[in-house]
Structure formats: structure tokens, C-alpha cells
Amino acid sequence: MLAKARLLIAEPEQEQREQLKRFFEMNGEIELCGMAGDGEEALALILQRKPDIVLLDLLMPRLDGISVLEGLRESPLPHFPHVIVTADFGVKSVIIARAFILGASYYVIKPYKMEDLLNRVLLFAKPSLLSDRSPGDVHSRLKRTVLGLGVSPNVLGFPYIIEATEVLLEQGAHSSLTKVVYPEVARRNNTTPDCVESAVRKAITKIYERDSEGLLSLMGQGMGGKRPSNGEFLRTLMEKIRDGSL
């Protein structure tokens, strides 16, 4: 029999924490392995008990959710857990984007329905997903980052951004986009370099129009709030993946 996925709950409100505890204890597919009421306790318990999935409120006392994620990134955990972050409606999009950049897998807005939350937890409890949480997995880190910037996997530019960044990592930062990167991505996807370039540009434009603050957080102050070019965006992704900041 497969082991149950182990869940740790980090929720500041005691009544909500107890409600979550009772709810998940009744579910036969999840093993509750810890409860925390503040960020310091949450970080310590995650490092000690190594859960598969963490339900993490972003507005925790003592250490907020972003600080907990930063602590996990700097820790020697052999496998990074799936982190489902929660927050009240109205939390700034730049904070949500930062959570995804730091490794969050999903975002749930409060108040939520328990059944909907259970479905999200069970989604990440699948054995195939639990086995793919190495913080060093470049492809997974890129997917989390692009998702965190608001690009849907259904958008054509989503896989092209990821593959183009991977090609830059393989071929070097100074590789020509038009002569090397776009043709290689096009070859992998049976399309044209022009199609790749256009899809990437449209995806970056959507990110800029939807969440310029999140994009600024990724790109840095040097962009001056302008929409980055394809090359600026892809090379920034590549550099941040390479130096471990994503």
C-alpha cells in the first residue's frame, strides 16, 4: 500500500486551525503531521518533520509566509514540499508572485470551501508529483516562476519561455535568440522560429499588462517599469535560475 501524503498546516487563526485539523483527520488519503500558529513554528516543524505538502498562510505572525519560503529555500531539505499558500482577497499580486518564485505550488484565496481545498491538496498528493520536488530541478523551477507571473499553461508562450530559457542555459547567455534559441525551440515543437518569437513576446506583454509589479520584482529596478524585451526577460530568467535565486 502506498504511503499517505503528509500534510502540515500553518494557519494563524486557532479556530480555523482546529477546523482544518478535524477536516483533514477525517480524510483517509492524507496524514496530518503537524500544526503551526506562527511562521517561526511553521519553519521549524517543516524542517523537522519534512511534510510532502504544506498549507501556508502568507500573513503569519513572527515570520510571514514569504519569510518561511525564503527559509526553506536556504535549508538543506532533500525534497522541497508542495506549498499551497493562502491569503485573504486583496493581497498584493507582487506578494503572490514572490511566493511562486520562492517555490509555492498553488494559491488559494480566503475564505475557501473545505472541499475545494481538499481537492487541491489531493492534487499534489499524487505519487508522481511527490517524487518531483527537487529544488534543483530547473524545469520545475521555471514552471513555478512562469506560473507565478500569471501565464497559463494553455498559453502558447508558456512552454516556449521555459524551453527558450533551458536552451540559453545549455548554449550560454550570449547565444543569439534568432539564430540559436528560437530555431531550437521551433525544432522541438515542429513550428517556426517566428512563431516562437511572437508567442514569447505576447506572453511577456500579458505578464506586463496583468502584473507589472511582479515583473518588476523579477527583472529588478533597472528596467524602469518598462516592458522587457524577449531577450532581457529570458536572460534574466536564465541568470536567476543559474545563480539559484529562483
Secondary structure as a PSIPRED ss2 file (coil, helix, strand):
# PSIPRED VFORMAT (PSIPRED V4.0)

   1 M C   1.000  0.000  0.000
   2 L C   1.000  0.000  0.000
   3 A C   1.000  0.000  0.000
   4 K C   1.000  0.000  0.000
   5 A E   0.000  0.000  1.000
   6 R E   0.000  0.000  1.000
   7 L E   0.000  0.000  1.000
   8 L E   0.000  0.000  1.000
   9 I E   0.000  0.000  1.000
  10 A E   0.000  0.000  1.000
  11 E C   1.000  0.000  0.000
  12 P C   1.000  0.000  0.000
  13 E C   1.000  0.000  0.000
  14 Q H   0.000  1.000  0.000
  15 E H   0.000  1.000  0.000
  16 Q H   0.000  1.000  0.000
  17 R H   0.000  1.000  0.000
  18 E H   0.000  1.000  0.000
  19 Q H   0.000  1.000  0.000
  20 L H   0.000  1.000  0.000
  21 K H   0.000  1.000  0.000
  22 R H   0.000  1.000  0.000
  23 F H   0.000  1.000  0.000
  24 F H   0.000  1.000  0.000
  25 E H   0.000  1.000  0.000
  26 M C   1.000  0.000  0.000
  27 N C   1.000  0.000  0.000
  28 G C   1.000  0.000  0.000
  29 E C   1.000  0.000  0.000
  30 I E   0.000  0.000  1.000
  31 E E   0.000  0.000  1.000
  32 L E   0.000  0.000  1.000
  33 C E   0.000  0.000  1.000
  34 G E   0.000  0.000  1.000
  35 M E   0.000  0.000  1.000
  36 A E   0.000  0.000  1.000
  37 G C   1.000  0.000  0.000
  38 D C   1.000  0.000  0.000
  39 G H   0.000  1.000  0.000
  40 E H   0.000  1.000  0.000
  41 E H   0.000  1.000  0.000
  42 A H   0.000  1.000  0.000
  43 L H   0.000  1.000  0.000
  44 A H   0.000  1.000  0.000
  45 L H   0.000  1.000  0.000
  46 I H   0.000  1.000  0.000
  47 L H   0.000  1.000  0.000
  48 Q H   0.000  1.000  0.000
  49 R H   0.000  1.000  0.000
  50 K C   1.000  0.000  0.000
  51 P C   1.000  0.000  0.000
  52 D C   1.000  0.000  0.000
  53 I E   0.000  0.000  1.000
  54 V E   0.000  0.000  1.000
  55 L E   0.000  0.000  1.000
  56 L E   0.000  0.000  1.000
  57 D E   0.000  0.000  1.000
  58 L C   1.000  0.000  0.000
  59 L C   1.000  0.000  0.000
  60 M C   1.000  0.000  0.000
  61 P C   1.000  0.000  0.000
  62 R C   1.000  0.000  0.000
  63 L C   1.000  0.000  0.000
  64 D C   1.000  0.000  0.000
  65 G H   0.000  1.000  0.000
  66 I H   0.000  1.000  0.000
  67 S H   0.000  1.000  0.000
  68 V H   0.000  1.000  0.000
  69 L H   0.000  1.000  0.000
  70 E H   0.000  1.000  0.000
  71 G H   0.000  1.000  0.000
  72 L H   0.000  1.000  0.000
  73 R H   0.000  1.000  0.000
  74 E C   1.000  0.000  0.000
  75 S C   1.000  0.000  0.000
  76 P C   1.000  0.000  0.000
  77 L C   1.000  0.000  0.000
  78 P C   1.000  0.000  0.000
  79 H C   1.000  0.000  0.000
  80 F C   1.000  0.000  0.000
  81 P C   1.000  0.000  0.000
  82 H E   0.000  0.000  1.000
  83 V E   0.000  0.000  1.000
  84 I E   0.000  0.000  1.000
  85 V E   0.000  0.000  1.000
  86 T E   0.000  0.000  1.000
  87 A E   0.000  0.000  1.000
  88 D E   0.000  0.000  1.000
  89 F C   1.000  0.000  0.000
  90 G C   1.000  0.000  0.000
  91 V C   1.000  0.000  0.000
  92 K C   1.000  0.000  0.000
  93 S H   0.000  1.000  0.000
  94 V H   0.000  1.000  0.000
  95 I H   0.000  1.000  0.000
  96 I H   0.000  1.000  0.000
  97 A H   0.000  1.000  0.000
  98 R H   0.000  1.000  0.000
  99 A H   0.000  1.000  0.000
 100 F H   0.000  1.000  0.000
 101 I H   0.000  1.000  0.000
 102 L C   1.000  0.000  0.000
 103 G C   1.000  0.000  0.000
 104 A C   1.000  0.000  0.000
 105 S C   1.000  0.000  0.000
 106 Y E   0.000  0.000  1.000
 107 Y E   0.000  0.000  1.000
 108 V E   0.000  0.000  1.000
 109 I E   0.000  0.000  1.000
 110 K E   0.000  0.000  1.000
 111 P C   1.000  0.000  0.000
 112 Y C   1.000  0.000  0.000
 113 K C   1.000  0.000  0.000
 114 M H   0.000  1.000  0.000
 115 E H   0.000  1.000  0.000
 116 D H   0.000  1.000  0.000
 117 L H   0.000  1.000  0.000
 118 L H   0.000  1.000  0.000
 119 N H   0.000  1.000  0.000
 120 R H   0.000  1.000  0.000
 121 V H   0.000  1.000  0.000
 122 L H   0.000  1.000  0.000
 123 L H   0.000  1.000  0.000
 124 F H   0.000  1.000  0.000
 125 A C   1.000  0.000  0.000
 126 K C   1.000  0.000  0.000
 127 P H   0.000  1.000  0.000
 128 S H   0.000  1.000  0.000
 129 L H   0.000  1.000  0.000
 130 L H   0.000  1.000  0.000
 131 S C   1.000  0.000  0.000
 132 D C   1.000  0.000  0.000
 133 R C   1.000  0.000  0.000
 134 S C   1.000  0.000  0.000
 135 P C   1.000  0.000  0.000
 136 G C   1.000  0.000  0.000
 137 D C   1.000  0.000  0.000
 138 V H   0.000  1.000  0.000
 139 H H   0.000  1.000  0.000
 140 S H   0.000  1.000  0.000
 141 R H   0.000  1.000  0.000
 142 L H   0.000  1.000  0.000
 143 K H   0.000  1.000  0.000
 144 R H   0.000  1.000  0.000
 145 T H   0.000  1.000  0.000
 146 V H   0.000  1.000  0.000
 147 L H   0.000  1.000  0.000
 148 G H   0.000  1.000  0.000
 149 L C   1.000  0.000  0.000
 150 G C   1.000  0.000  0.000
 151 V C   1.000  0.000  0.000
 152 S C   1.000  0.000  0.000
 153 P C   1.000  0.000  0.000
 154 N C   1.000  0.000  0.000
 155 V C   1.000  0.000  0.000
 156 L C   1.000  0.000  0.000
 157 G H   0.000  1.000  0.000
 158 F H   0.000  1.000  0.000
 159 P H   0.000  1.000  0.000
 160 Y H   0.000  1.000  0.000
 161 I H   0.000  1.000  0.000
 162 I H   0.000  1.000  0.000
 163 E H   0.000  1.000  0.000
 164 A H   0.000  1.000  0.000
 165 T H   0.000  1.000  0.000
 166 E H   0.000  1.000  0.000
 167 V H   0.000  1.000  0.000
 168 L H   0.000  1.000  0.000
 169 L H   0.000  1.000  0.000
 170 E H   0.000  1.000  0.000
 171 Q H   0.000  1.000  0.000
 172 G C   1.000  0.000  0.000
 173 A C   1.000  0.000  0.000
 174 H C   1.000  0.000  0.000
 175 S C   1.000  0.000  0.000
 176 S C   1.000  0.000  0.000
 177 L H   0.000  1.000  0.000
 178 T H   0.000  1.000  0.000
 179 K H   0.000  1.000  0.000
 180 V H   0.000  1.000  0.000
 181 V H   0.000  1.000  0.000
 182 Y H   0.000  1.000  0.000
 183 P H   0.000  1.000  0.000
 184 E H   0.000  1.000  0.000
 185 V H   0.000  1.000  0.000
 186 A H   0.000  1.000  0.000
 187 R H   0.000  1.000  0.000
 188 R H   0.000  1.000  0.000
 189 N H   0.000  1.000  0.000
 190 N C   1.000  0.000  0.000
 191 T C   1.000  0.000  0.000
 192 T C   1.000  0.000  0.000
 193 P H   0.000  1.000  0.000
 194 D H   0.000  1.000  0.000
 195 C H   0.000  1.000  0.000
 196 V H   0.000  1.000  0.000
 197 E H   0.000  1.000  0.000
 198 S H   0.000  1.000  0.000
 199 A H   0.000  1.000  0.000
 200 V H   0.000  1.000  0.000
 201 R H   0.000  1.000  0.000
 202 K H   0.000  1.000  0.000
 203 A H   0.000  1.000  0.000
 204 I H   0.000  1.000  0.000
 205 T H   0.000  1.000  0.000
 206 K H   0.000  1.000  0.000
 207 I H   0.000  1.000  0.000
 208 Y H   0.000  1.000  0.000
 209 E H   0.000  1.000  0.000
 210 R H   0.000  1.000  0.000
 211 D C   1.000  0.000  0.000
 212 S H   0.000  1.000  0.000
 213 E H   0.000  1.000  0.000
 214 G H   0.000  1.000  0.000
 215 L H   0.000  1.000  0.000
 216 L H   0.000  1.000  0.000
 217 S H   0.000  1.000  0.000
 218 L H   0.000  1.000  0.000
 219 M H   0.000  1.000  0.000
 220 G C   1.000  0.000  0.000
 221 Q H   0.000  1.000  0.000
 222 G H   0.000  1.000  0.000
 223 M H   0.000  1.000  0.000
 224 G C   1.000  0.000  0.000
 225 G C   1.000  0.000  0.000
 226 K C   1.000  0.000  0.000
 227 R C   1.000  0.000  0.000
 228 P C   1.000  0.000  0.000
 229 S C   1.000  0.000  0.000
 230 N H   0.000  1.000  0.000
 231 G H   0.000  1.000  0.000
 232 E H   0.000  1.000  0.000
 233 F H   0.000  1.000  0.000
 234 L H   0.000  1.000  0.000
 235 R H   0.000  1.000  0.000
 236 T H   0.000  1.000  0.000
 237 L H   0.000  1.000  0.000
 238 M H   0.000  1.000  0.000
 239 E H   0.000  1.000  0.000
 240 K H   0.000  1.000  0.000
 241 I H   0.000  1.000  0.000
 242 R H   0.000  1.000  0.000
 243 D C   1.000  0.000  0.000
 244 G C   1.000  0.000  0.000
 245 S C   1.000  0.000  0.000
 246 L C   1.000  0.000  0.000
